[in-house]
Amino acid sequence: MLSKSEGFLQRFGAVPTSRAKPFLKWAGGKGQLLPDLNQRLPAELQEGKITKYVEPFIGGGAMFFNIVQNYSLKETVICDANPDLILAYQVIKHDVNRLVFVLNQLERLYLPMSEPGRKRVYENIRKGFNLNFDYEEFGILRVKRAAHLIFLNKTCFNGLYRVNSKGQFNTPVGNYISPKILDEQNLRKVSALLENTRIIQGDFSQCLEHITPKTFVYCDPPYRPLNKTSSFNNYASGGFDDEEQKRLAKFIEAIDKKGAKVMMSNSDPKNFGSSDEFFDELYKEYQIDRVQAKRHINSNAEKRGAISEIVVRNYL
């Protein structure tokens, strides 16, 4: 983790930028929005008055990697409802050596194959991944499952993690020529960053007990669909509907009452309905900004244009 001064220098190009980055491509990843989000970080974080960072919907972790490598923090907490995603973070933290070994085997098997062979291997791994089984706490089966998640993410169509109503991963194989299945250097950097991070699998509400007045919380929930056909919030079975969005608003209210700083990003309903005041009403007591973003995950490239997203804060 960089010191405050090192983080400042790095943002201005004075420190080598050999940094950890997200190890998965995740729908809704915040890499492209980081400049807008960085401009809206609380002053207390930059002044060193905030000593704890909590992220209840970790996903690919772009904001997490951004924060922990630019600011000096005493504690970090990450959480997600997706058990396989959290398993991957736990394995990288506790068992990165075996993970690297398994991913290296998968890469050496997959890359030399013809397209039909690759498809066959991909579908076999996906089929096994979707089987329900018990695995020991930190044994090789956990490592293999984490490796298979990373493999599927690196080789599936458009890098889209998507599950059906039964919670089964159902994205087809992609057509990448030379996907980087193993990025050993990055995995080891991620492992080092996670060393002092608490990792929680479960509902976002579980994070409340870890929040103090000296905490900054960033919430990046499954986005509210812009229309009936654009939902990409099925990263875990059960979905995240408007009632869940309202429950999240109550969670943010509870964070505010604790005296912590909180930021939340979401889709902007006004992209397709100028009269849709869902979030404007839900967060009318807070600061709401609209920023421009691009949709990258869509089977039709022509529908990957710029849209507006909202950033909600309980501070100026």
Rosetta blueprint (number, residue, H / E / L):
1 M L
2 L L
3 S L
4 K H
5 S H
6 E H
7 G H
8 F H
9 L H
10 Q H
11 R H
12 F L
13 G L
14 A L
15 V L
16 P L
17 T L
18 S L
19 R L
20 A L
21 K L
22 P L
23 F L
24 L L
25 K L
26 W L
27 A L
28 G L
29 G L
30 K L
31 G H
32 Q H
33 L H
34 L H
35 P H
36 D H
37 L H
38 N H
39 Q H
40 R L
41 L L
42 P L
43 A H
44 E H
45 L H
46 Q H
47 E L
48 G L
49 K L
50 I L
51 T L
52 K E
53 Y E
54 V E
55 E E
56 P L
57 F L
58 I L
59 G L
60 G L
61 G L
62 A H
63 M H
64 F H
65 F H
66 N H
67 I H
68 V H
69 Q L
70 N L
71 Y L
72 S L
73 L L
74 K L
75 E E
76 T E
77 V E
78 I E
79 C E
80 D E
81 A L
82 N L
83 P H
84 D H
85 L H
86 I H
87 L H
88 A H
89 Y H
90 Q H
91 V H
92 I H
93 K H
94 H H
95 D L
96 V H
97 N H
98 R H
99 L H
100 V H
101 F H
102 V H
103 L H
104 N H
105 Q H
106 L H
107 E H
108 R H
109 L H
110 Y H
111 L L
112 P L
113 M L
114 S L
115 E H
116 P H
117 G H
118 R H
119 K H
120 R H
121 V H
122 Y H
123 E H
124 N H
125 I H
126 R H
127 K H
128 G H
129 F H
130 N L
131 L L
132 N L
133 F L
134 D L
135 Y L
136 E L
137 E L
138 F L
139 G L
140 I H
141 L H
142 R H
143 V H
144 K H
145 R H
146 A H
147 A H
148 H H
149 L H
150 I H
151 F H
152 L H
153 N H
154 K H
155 T H
156 C E
157 F H
158 N H
159 G H
160 L L
161 Y L
162 R L
163 V E
164 N L
165 S L
166 K L
167 G L
168 Q L
169 F E
170 N L
171 T L
172 P L
173 V E
174 G L
175 N L
176 Y L
177 I L
178 S L
179 P L
180 K L
181 I L
182 L L
183 D L
184 E H
185 Q H
186 N H
187 L H
188 R H
189 K H
190 V H
191 S H
192 A H
193 L H
194 L H
195 E L
196 N L
197 T E
198 R E
199 I E
200 I E
201 Q E
202 G L
203 D L
204 F H
205 S H
206 Q H
207 C H
208 L H
209 E H
210 H H
211 I L
212 T L
213 P L
214 K L
215 T E
216 F E
217 V E
218 Y E
219 C E
220 D L
221 P L
222 P L
223 Y L
224 R L
225 P L
226 L L
227 N L
228 K L
229 T L
230 S L
231 S L
232 F L
233 N L
234 N L
235 Y L
236 A L
237 S L
238 G L
239 G L
240 F L
241 D L
242 D H
243 E H
244 E H
245 Q H
246 K H
247 R H
248 L H
249 A H
250 K H
251 F H
252 I H
253 E H
254 A H
255 I H
256 D H
257 K H
258 K L
259 G L
260 A L
261 K E
262 V E
263 M E
264 M E
265 S E
266 N E
267 S E
268 D L
269 P H
270 K H
271 N H
272 F L
273 G L
274 S L
275 S L
276 D L
277 E L
278 F H
279 F H
280 D H
281 E H
282 L H
283 Y L
284 K L
285 E L
286 Y L
287 Q E
288 I E
289 D E
290 R E
291 V E
292 Q E
293 A E
294 K E
295 R L
296 H L
297 I L
298 N L
299 S L
300 N L
301 A H
302 E H
303 K H
304 R L
305 G L
306 A E
307 I E
308 S E
309 E E
310 I E
311 V E
312 V E
313 R E
314 N L
315 Y L
316 L L
